[in-house]
Amino acid sequence: MTTTKRFKGLANQNPAPQSFNIIRVNSQRLLTGQWSPTLGQIFTDPQDLETNEQLIERQRDGEDFFLLWDVAKRKAAGIELTQILPQSGAMYIPWTGVLPEYRNLGIGAAMTHEIAGHMRQRYGASHTIIEAEDPVRLRTSGAYAPDEIEDAIAVAARRINFWRRQNFVVVDDNTKPVGEKLSYVRPGSADDQQIQAYDHMAVRFHDPALRDRVMTADGQISKAFVRACYFDMNRIQFGKDLTDTQLRDNYPAIDQYARAIDAIASDTLATRNEAIIEKTSPTAATTLNVVQEQSIAMMTAANSKRRAAYN
Ligand SMILES: CC(C)(COP(=O)(O)OP(=O)(O)OC[C@H]1O[C@@H](n2cnc3c(N)ncnc32)[C@H](O)[C@@H]1OP(=O)(O)O)[C@@H](O)C(=O)NCCC(=O)NCCS
Protein backbone atom coordinates (compact mmCIF):
# COMPACT_ATOMS: atom_id res chain seq x y z
CA MET A 1 0.00 0.00 0.00
CA THR A 2 1.28 3.47 -0.77
CA THR A 3 0.90 6.17 1.84
CA THR A 4 1.57 9.85 1.45
CA LYS A 5 3.65 11.27 4.26
CA ARG A 6 3.85 14.94 4.93
CA PHE A 7 7.04 16.39 6.39
CA LYS A 8 6.82 19.95 7.57
CA GLY A 9 10.36 20.77 6.51
CA LEU A 10 9.73 19.63 2.97
CA ALA A 11 6.55 21.60 2.47
CA ASN A 12 8.08 23.84 -0.18
CA GLN A 13 9.08 20.88 -2.34
CA ASN A 14 5.42 20.35 -3.18
CA PRO A 15 4.12 23.86 -3.83
CA ALA A 16 0.55 24.33 -4.99
CA PRO A 17 0.28 24.08 -8.79
CA GLN A 18 0.78 27.37 -10.60
CA SER A 19 -2.40 28.09 -12.48
CA PHE A 20 -2.39 29.39 -16.07
CA ASN A 21 -5.10 30.20 -18.54
CA ILE A 22 -4.34 29.83 -22.22
CA ILE A 23 -6.55 32.54 -23.64
CA ARG A 24 -7.75 32.38 -27.24
CA VAL A 25 -7.14 35.95 -28.35
CA ASN A 26 -10.12 37.22 -30.32
CA SER A 27 -9.93 41.00 -29.90
CA GLN A 28 -7.49 43.51 -31.35
CA ARG A 29 -7.24 45.02 -27.87
CA LEU A 30 -5.77 41.88 -26.33
CA LEU A 31 -3.65 41.22 -29.43
CA THR A 32 -1.95 44.62 -29.44
CA GLY A 33 -2.14 45.29 -25.68
CA GLN A 34 -0.80 41.96 -24.37
CA TRP A 35 0.06 39.39 -27.06
CA SER A 36 2.29 41.56 -29.23
CA PRO A 37 4.33 43.13 -26.34
CA THR A 38 4.84 39.65 -24.83
CA LEU A 39 6.08 38.37 -28.20
CA GLY A 40 8.56 41.27 -28.25
CA GLN A 41 9.87 40.34 -24.80
CA ILE A 42 10.42 36.70 -25.81
CA PHE A 43 11.88 37.28 -29.28
CA THR A 44 14.23 40.20 -28.95
CA ASP A 45 15.61 40.21 -32.52
CA PRO A 46 13.47 42.73 -34.49
CA GLN A 47 13.83 40.49 -37.57
CA ASP A 48 11.73 37.86 -35.78
CA LEU A 49 8.86 40.30 -35.16
CA GLU A 50 5.93 41.77 -37.08
CA THR A 51 4.07 45.07 -36.76
CA ASN A 52 0.69 45.23 -35.01
CA GLU A 53 -0.92 45.85 -38.42
CA GLN A 54 0.54 42.59 -39.76
CA LEU A 55 -0.63 40.70 -36.66
CA ILE A 56 -4.14 42.19 -36.94
CA GLU A 57 -4.24 41.07 -40.57
CA ARG A 58 -3.38 37.52 -39.46
CA GLN A 59 -6.10 37.67 -36.81
CA ARG A 60 -8.62 38.79 -39.45
CA ASP A 61 -7.53 35.84 -41.60
CA GLY A 62 -8.58 33.52 -38.77
CA GLU A 63 -5.13 32.55 -37.44
CA ASP A 64 -5.26 31.32 -33.85
CA PHE A 65 -3.45 33.49 -31.28
CA PHE A 66 -3.02 32.21 -27.72
CA LEU A 67 -1.86 34.15 -24.67
CA LEU A 68 -0.54 32.29 -21.62
CA TRP A 69 -1.86 34.10 -18.56
CA ASP A 70 -0.47 33.67 -15.03
CA VAL A 71 -3.65 33.66 -12.96
CA ALA A 72 -2.09 34.48 -9.56
CA LYS A 73 0.21 37.22 -10.83
CA ARG A 74 -2.35 38.53 -13.31
CA LYS A 75 0.18 38.93 -16.05
CA ALA A 76 1.07 37.48 -19.41
CA ALA A 77 3.59 34.62 -19.26
CA GLY A 78 3.83 33.44 -22.88
CA ILE A 79 2.38 33.36 -26.38
CA GLU A 80 1.74 31.04 -29.29
CA LEU A 81 0.45 31.50 -32.80
CA THR A 82 -0.91 28.48 -34.64
CA GLN A 83 -1.94 28.25 -38.27
CA ILE A 84 -4.06 25.42 -39.59
CA LEU A 85 -4.83 23.94 -42.98
CA PRO A 86 -8.17 22.26 -42.17
CA GLN A 87 -8.33 20.23 -45.39
CA SER A 88 -5.21 18.25 -44.44
CA GLY A 89 -5.16 18.57 -40.63
CA ALA A 90 -1.67 20.15 -40.77
CA MET A 91 -0.86 22.80 -38.18
CA TYR A 92 2.16 25.12 -38.19
CA ILE A 93 3.57 27.16 -35.29
CA PRO A 94 5.46 30.31 -36.33
CA TRP A 95 5.98 31.50 -32.72
CA THR A 96 5.76 29.87 -29.34
CA GLY A 97 7.51 30.83 -26.12
CA VAL A 98 7.37 31.90 -22.51
CA LEU A 99 8.99 34.86 -20.75
CA PRO A 100 12.48 34.16 -19.30
CA GLU A 101 11.23 33.82 -15.70
CA TYR A 102 8.90 30.98 -16.78
CA ARG A 103 11.54 28.99 -18.72
CA ASN A 104 13.04 25.60 -17.87
CA LEU A 105 10.00 24.68 -15.75
CA GLY A 106 8.16 22.66 -18.40
CA ILE A 107 5.55 25.41 -18.76
CA GLY A 108 6.28 26.23 -22.42
CA ALA A 109 6.30 22.55 -23.24
CA ALA A 110 2.96 22.00 -21.50
CA MET A 111 1.47 25.04 -23.28
CA THR A 112 2.27 23.70 -26.79
CA HIS A 113 0.87 20.33 -25.83
CA GLU A 114 -2.37 21.81 -24.47
CA ILE A 115 -2.86 24.05 -27.51
CA ALA A 116 -2.30 21.11 -29.88
CA GLY A 117 -5.06 19.19 -28.06
CA HIS A 118 -7.36 22.19 -28.36
CA MET A 119 -6.60 22.58 -32.09
CA ARG A 120 -7.30 18.89 -32.63
CA GLN A 121 -10.70 19.20 -30.94
CA ARG A 122 -11.61 22.43 -32.67
CA TYR A 123 -10.36 21.83 -36.23
CA GLY A 124 -9.28 18.20 -36.38
CA ALA A 125 -5.58 19.15 -36.45
CA SER A 126 -3.83 15.79 -36.78
CA HIS A 127 -0.17 16.88 -36.77
CA THR A 128 2.02 19.90 -36.07
CA ILE A 129 4.86 20.94 -38.36
CA ILE A 130 7.71 23.17 -37.22
CA GLU A 131 11.11 24.21 -38.50
CA ALA A 132 14.18 24.23 -36.31
CA GLU A 133 17.64 25.54 -37.10
CA ASP A 134 20.23 22.93 -38.09
CA PRO A 135 23.26 23.47 -35.82
CA VAL A 136 25.63 22.01 -38.44
CA ARG A 137 24.67 24.16 -41.44
CA LEU A 138 24.15 27.23 -39.24
CA ARG A 139 27.93 27.65 -38.91
CA THR A 140 28.49 28.58 -42.56
CA SER A 141 25.06 30.13 -43.18
CA GLY A 142 25.99 33.73 -42.43
CA ALA A 143 22.72 33.99 -40.48
CA TYR A 144 24.51 35.09 -37.30
CA ALA A 145 27.32 37.54 -36.62
CA PRO A 146 30.72 35.96 -35.76
CA ASP A 147 30.34 36.90 -32.08
CA GLU A 148 26.87 35.27 -31.91
CA ILE A 149 27.43 32.10 -33.88
CA GLU A 150 28.74 29.80 -31.12
CA ASP A 151 25.77 30.62 -28.86
CA ALA A 152 23.35 30.23 -31.78
CA ILE A 153 24.74 26.77 -32.60
CA ALA A 154 24.48 25.67 -28.97
CA VAL A 155 20.88 26.91 -28.66
CA ALA A 156 19.94 25.26 -31.98
CA ALA A 157 21.29 21.90 -30.77
CA ARG A 158 19.39 22.21 -27.46
CA ARG A 159 16.23 23.20 -29.28
CA ILE A 160 16.30 20.14 -31.55
CA ASN A 161 16.70 18.01 -28.45
CA PHE A 162 13.88 19.95 -26.74
CA TRP A 163 11.48 19.37 -29.66
CA ARG A 164 12.38 15.69 -29.83
CA ARG A 165 11.61 15.48 -26.10
CA GLN A 166 8.18 16.86 -27.01
CA ASN A 167 7.71 13.92 -29.43
CA PHE A 168 8.61 15.82 -32.59
CA VAL A 169 10.16 13.63 -35.30
CA VAL A 170 13.01 15.55 -36.98
CA VAL A 171 13.41 14.69 -40.67
CA ASP A 172 17.20 14.34 -40.94
CA ASP A 173 19.65 11.45 -41.20
CA ASN A 174 22.11 12.19 -38.39
CA THR A 175 24.32 9.26 -39.44
CA LYS A 176 25.34 11.01 -42.69
CA PRO A 177 27.31 14.21 -43.30
CA VAL A 178 25.94 17.25 -45.09
CA GLY A 179 26.13 16.71 -48.83
CA GLU A 180 25.39 12.98 -48.63
CA LYS A 181 21.74 13.23 -47.57
CA LEU A 182 18.50 15.06 -48.29
CA SER A 183 19.13 18.71 -47.55
CA TYR A 184 16.16 20.73 -46.26
CA VAL A 185 15.72 24.16 -47.84
CA ARG A 186 13.00 26.79 -47.58
CA PRO A 187 12.24 30.25 -48.95
CA GLY A 188 14.43 32.77 -47.11
CA SER A 189 12.80 34.43 -44.11
CA ALA A 190 14.08 37.86 -45.20
CA ASP A 191 13.70 37.34 -48.98
CA ASP A 192 11.46 34.49 -50.07
CA GLN A 193 13.14 34.32 -53.49
CA GLN A 194 16.37 33.26 -51.79
CA ILE A 195 17.13 29.71 -50.69
CA GLN A 196 17.57 29.31 -46.93
CA ALA A 197 19.56 26.16 -46.24
CA TYR A 198 20.01 25.89 -42.47
CA ASP A 199 16.81 24.36 -41.06
CA HIS A 200 15.19 21.00 -40.51
CA MET A 201 11.51 20.18 -40.60
CA ALA A 202 9.92 18.33 -37.69
CA VAL A 203 6.48 16.78 -37.20
CA ARG A 204 4.49 15.84 -34.10
CA PHE A 205 1.46 13.58 -34.40
CA HIS A 206 -1.73 14.32 -32.47
CA ASP A 207 -3.44 11.41 -34.20
CA PRO A 208 -1.77 8.11 -33.31
CA ALA A 209 -3.42 6.36 -36.28
CA LEU A 210 -1.72 8.81 -38.64
CA ARG A 211 1.61 8.16 -36.92
CA ASP A 212 1.14 4.42 -37.38
CA ARG A 213 0.42 4.91 -41.08
CA VAL A 214 3.43 7.07 -41.89
CA MET A 215 6.17 5.89 -39.50
CA THR A 216 7.95 2.52 -39.65
CA ALA A 217 8.85 0.55 -36.52
CA ASP A 218 12.51 1.58 -36.88
CA GLY A 219 11.74 5.33 -37.00
CA GLN A 220 11.70 5.96 -40.76
CA ILE A 221 9.03 8.30 -42.09
CA SER A 222 7.06 8.08 -45.33
CA LYS A 223 8.62 10.23 -48.04
CA ALA A 224 5.21 11.01 -49.54
CA PHE A 225 4.02 12.27 -46.13
CA VAL A 226 7.08 14.49 -45.65
CA ARG A 227 6.54 15.90 -49.13
CA ALA A 228 2.88 16.61 -48.33
CA CYS A 229 3.82 18.27 -45.01
CA TYR A 230 6.35 20.46 -46.82
CA PHE A 231 3.81 21.70 -49.34
CA ASP A 232 1.13 22.15 -46.67
CA MET A 233 3.47 24.21 -44.51
CA ASN A 234 4.34 26.42 -47.46
CA ARG A 235 0.68 26.74 -48.41
CA ILE A 236 -0.05 27.89 -44.86
CA GLN A 237 2.64 30.55 -45.19
CA PHE A 238 2.24 31.70 -48.79
CA GLY A 239 -1.40 31.09 -49.70
CA LYS A 240 -3.78 28.33 -48.70
CA ASP A 241 -5.16 27.93 -52.23
CA LEU A 242 -1.81 27.62 -54.02
CA THR A 243 -1.19 24.33 -55.81
CA ASP A 244 2.11 22.44 -55.55
CA THR A 245 2.99 23.60 -59.06
CA GLN A 246 2.29 27.25 -58.25
CA LEU A 247 4.43 27.01 -55.11
CA ARG A 248 7.29 25.48 -57.13
CA ASP A 249 6.95 28.12 -59.84
CA ASN A 250 6.86 31.01 -57.36
CA TYR A 251 9.61 29.99 -54.93
CA PRO A 252 12.97 28.58 -56.11
CA ALA A 253 13.62 26.95 -52.71
CA ILE A 254 10.38 24.95 -52.87
CA ASP A 255 11.23 23.70 -56.35
CA GLN A 256 14.74 22.74 -55.20
CA TYR A 257 13.44 20.73 -52.24
CA ALA A 258 10.76 19.02 -54.33
CA ARG A 259 13.40 17.94 -56.86
CA ALA A 260 15.69 16.70 -54.08
CA ILE A 261 13.00 14.64 -52.37
CA ASP A 262 11.71 13.24 -55.69
CA ALA A 263 15.23 12.11 -56.57
CA ILE A 264 15.31 9.76 -53.56
CA ALA A 265 14.55 6.19 -54.60
CA SER A 266 13.39 4.91 -51.22
CA ASP A 267 9.77 5.32 -50.02
CA THR A 268 10.94 6.29 -46.54
CA LEU A 269 13.35 8.85 -45.06
CA ALA A 270 15.55 8.65 -41.97
CA THR A 271 14.69 10.70 -38.89
CA ARG A 272 17.06 11.82 -36.13
CA ASN A 273 17.68 8.92 -33.81
CA GLU A 274 20.55 9.90 -31.50
CA ALA A 275 19.73 9.51 -27.80
CA ILE A 276 17.50 12.27 -26.42
CA ILE A 277 19.07 14.14 -23.51
CA GLU A 278 16.58 14.13 -20.66
CA LYS A 279 15.47 17.36 -19.02
CA THR A 280 17.58 18.16 -15.97
CA SER A 281 15.68 21.18 -14.66
CA PRO A 282 12.64 20.43 -12.46
CA THR A 283 9.16 20.57 -13.97
CA ALA A 284 6.79 22.89 -12.10
CA ALA A 285 3.37 21.66 -11.05
CA THR A 286 0.91 23.59 -13.20
CA THR A 287 -2.70 23.60 -14.27
CA LEU A 288 -3.43 24.95 -17.74
CA ASN A 289 -6.86 25.62 -19.21
CA VAL A 290 -7.66 26.84 -22.69
CA VAL A 291 -10.36 29.51 -22.39
CA GLN A 292 -12.05 31.91 -24.79
CA GLU A 293 -11.27 35.58 -24.36
CA GLN A 294 -14.99 36.23 -24.68
CA SER A 295 -15.90 34.01 -21.74
CA ILE A 296 -13.26 35.74 -19.66
CA ALA A 297 -14.63 39.14 -20.62
CA MET A 298 -18.07 37.99 -19.49
CA MET A 299 -16.72 36.67 -16.20
CA THR A 300 -14.83 39.86 -15.49
CA ALA A 301 -17.69 42.10 -16.63
CA ALA A 302 -19.66 40.57 -13.74
CA ASN A 303 -17.13 42.11 -11.41
CA SER A 304 -16.56 45.65 -12.57
CA LYS A 305 -13.52 46.20 -10.36
CA ARG A 306 -11.70 43.37 -12.11
CA ARG A 307 -12.62 44.13 -15.70
CA ALA A 308 -9.03 44.00 -16.93
CA ALA A 309 -8.17 40.71 -15.26
CA TYR A 310 -7.80 37.61 -17.45
CA ASN A 311 -8.17 35.11 -14.63
C1 LIG B 1 11.67 26.84 -25.96
C2 LIG B 1 10.75 27.09 -24.75
C3 LIG B 1 9.33 27.34 -25.27
C4 LIG B 1 10.76 25.82 -23.90
O1 LIG B 1 9.79 25.89 -22.89
P1 LIG B 1 10.11 25.38 -21.39
O2 LIG B 1 8.82 25.13 -20.71
O3 LIG B 1 11.07 26.34 -20.78
O4 LIG B 1 10.81 23.96 -21.68
P2 LIG B 1 11.22 22.83 -20.66
O5 LIG B 1 11.32 23.33 -19.26
O6 LIG B 1 10.37 21.64 -20.91
O7 LIG B 1 12.65 22.50 -21.21
C5 LIG B 1 13.63 23.48 -21.14
C6 LIG B 1 14.25 23.61 -22.51
O8 LIG B 1 13.94 24.85 -23.09
C7 LIG B 1 15.02 25.28 -23.92
N1 LIG B 1 15.43 26.61 -23.47
C8 LIG B 1 15.65 27.04 -22.23
N2 LIG B 1 16.00 28.34 -22.22
C9 LIG B 1 15.99 28.73 -23.51
C10 LIG B 1 16.28 29.96 -24.16
N3 LIG B 1 16.65 31.04 -23.49
N4 LIG B 1 16.18 29.99 -25.52
C11 LIG B 1 15.82 28.89 -26.21
N5 LIG B 1 15.54 27.70 -25.64
C12 LIG B 1 15.64 27.63 -24.30
C13 LIG B 1 16.14 24.29 -23.72
O9 LIG B 1 16.12 23.37 -24.81
C14 LIG B 1 15.74 23.58 -22.44
O10 LIG B 1 16.10 22.25 -22.39
P3 LIG B 1 17.62 21.82 -22.06
O11 LIG B 1 18.08 22.66 -20.92
O12 LIG B 1 17.50 20.37 -21.73
O13 LIG B 1 18.38 22.07 -23.31
C15 LIG B 1 11.24 28.28 -23.89
O14 LIG B 1 12.53 28.04 -23.46
C16 LIG B 1 11.22 29.61 -24.63
O15 LIG B 1 10.21 30.30 -24.59
N6 LIG B 1 12.32 29.99 -25.30
C17 LIG B 1 12.41 31.24 -26.04
C18 LIG B 1 11.56 31.24 -27.29
C19 LIG B 1 11.89 30.07 -28.20
O16 LIG B 1 13.03 29.70 -28.39
N7 LIG B 1 10.84 29.45 -28.79
C20 LIG B 1 10.97 28.26 -29.64
C21 LIG B 1 11.22 28.57 -31.05
S1 LIG B 1 9.81 29.33 -31.86
The ligand as a MOL file (V3000), in Angstrom:
LIG
                    3D

  0  0  0     0  0            999 V3000
M  V30 BEGIN CTAB
M  V30 COUNTS 48 50 0 0 0
M  V30 BEGIN ATOM
M  V30 1 C 11.6720 26.8410 -25.9590 0
M  V30 2 C 10.7450 27.0860 -24.7530 0
M  V30 3 C 9.3280 27.3430 -25.2690 0
M  V30 4 C 10.7620 25.8220 -23.9020 0
M  V30 5 O 9.7910 25.8940 -22.8860 0
M  V30 6 P 10.1110 25.3830 -21.3880 0
M  V30 7 O 8.8200 25.1330 -20.7130 0
M  V30 8 O 11.0700 26.3380 -20.7770 0
M  V30 9 O 10.8070 23.9600 -21.6820 0
M  V30 10 P 11.2230 22.8330 -20.6610 0
M  V30 11 O 11.3190 23.3330 -19.2600 0
M  V30 12 O 10.3740 21.6450 -20.9090 0
M  V30 13 O 12.6530 22.4980 -21.2120 0
M  V30 14 C 13.6320 23.4800 -21.1410 0
M  V30 15 C 14.2460 23.6050 -22.5150 0
M  V30 16 O 13.9410 24.8540 -23.0890 0
M  V30 17 C 15.0230 25.2790 -23.9150 0
M  V30 18 N 15.4320 26.6140 -23.4660 0
M  V30 19 C 15.6480 27.0390 -22.2270 0
M  V30 20 N 16.0020 28.3420 -22.2180 0
M  V30 21 C 15.9940 28.7290 -23.5080 0
M  V30 22 C 16.2790 29.9560 -24.1620 0
M  V30 23 N 16.6490 31.0370 -23.4940 0
M  V30 24 N 16.1770 29.9940 -25.5190 0
M  V30 25 C 15.8150 28.8940 -26.2070 0
M  V30 26 N 15.5440 27.6980 -25.6400 0
M  V30 27 C 15.6370 27.6320 -24.2950 0
M  V30 28 C 16.1400 24.2870 -23.7190 0
M  V30 29 O 16.1180 23.3750 -24.8100 0
M  V30 30 C 15.7440 23.5850 -22.4420 0
M  V30 31 O 16.1050 22.2470 -22.3920 0
M  V30 32 P 17.6240 21.8170 -22.0590 0
M  V30 33 O 18.0810 22.6570 -20.9210 0
M  V30 34 O 17.5020 20.3730 -21.7350 0
M  V30 35 O 18.3800 22.0710 -23.3050 0
M  V30 36 C 11.2360 28.2830 -23.8890 0
M  V30 37 O 12.5330 28.0360 -23.4630 0
M  V30 38 C 11.2160 29.6130 -24.6260 0
M  V30 39 O 10.2140 30.3020 -24.5860 0
M  V30 40 N 12.3170 29.9850 -25.2950 0
M  V30 41 C 12.4090 31.2400 -26.0380 0
M  V30 42 C 11.5620 31.2350 -27.2900 0
M  V30 43 C 11.8930 30.0660 -28.2020 0
M  V30 44 O 13.0290 29.6960 -28.3920 0
M  V30 45 N 10.8380 29.4530 -28.7920 0
M  V30 46 C 10.9700 28.2600 -29.6400 0
M  V30 47 C 11.2190 28.5740 -31.0480 0
M  V30 48 S 9.8050 29.3290 -31.8580 0
M  V30 END ATOM
M  V30 BEGIN BOND
M  V30 1 1 1 2
M  V30 2 1 2 3
M  V30 3 1 2 4
M  V30 4 1 2 36
M  V30 5 1 4 5
M  V30 6 1 5 6
M  V30 7 2 6 7
M  V30 8 1 6 8
M  V30 9 1 6 9
M  V30 10 1 9 10
M  V30 11 2 10 11
M  V30 12 1 10 12
M  V30 13 1 10 13
M  V30 14 1 13 14
M  V30 15 1 14 15
M  V30 16 1 15 16
M  V30 17 1 15 30
M  V30 18 1 16 17
M  V30 19 1 17 18
M  V30 20 1 17 28
M  V30 21 1 18 19
M  V30 22 1 18 27
M  V30 23 2 19 20
M  V30 24 1 20 21
M  V30 25 1 21 22
M  V30 26 2 21 27
M  V30 27 1 22 23
M  V30 28 2 22 24
M  V30 29 1 24 25
M  V30 30 2 25 26
M  V30 31 1 26 27
M  V30 32 1 28 29
M  V30 33 1 28 30
M  V30 34 1 30 31
M  V30 35 1 31 32
M  V30 36 2 32 33
M  V30 37 1 32 34
M  V30 38 1 32 35
M  V30 39 1 36 37
M  V30 40 1 36 38
M  V30 41 2 38 39
M  V30 42 1 38 40
M  V30 43 1 40 41
M  V30 44 1 41 42
M  V30 45 1 42 43
M  V30 46 2 43 44
M  V30 47 1 43 45
M  V30 48 1 45 46
M  V30 49 1 46 47
M  V30 50 1 47 48
M  V30 END BOND
M  V30 END CTAB
M  END
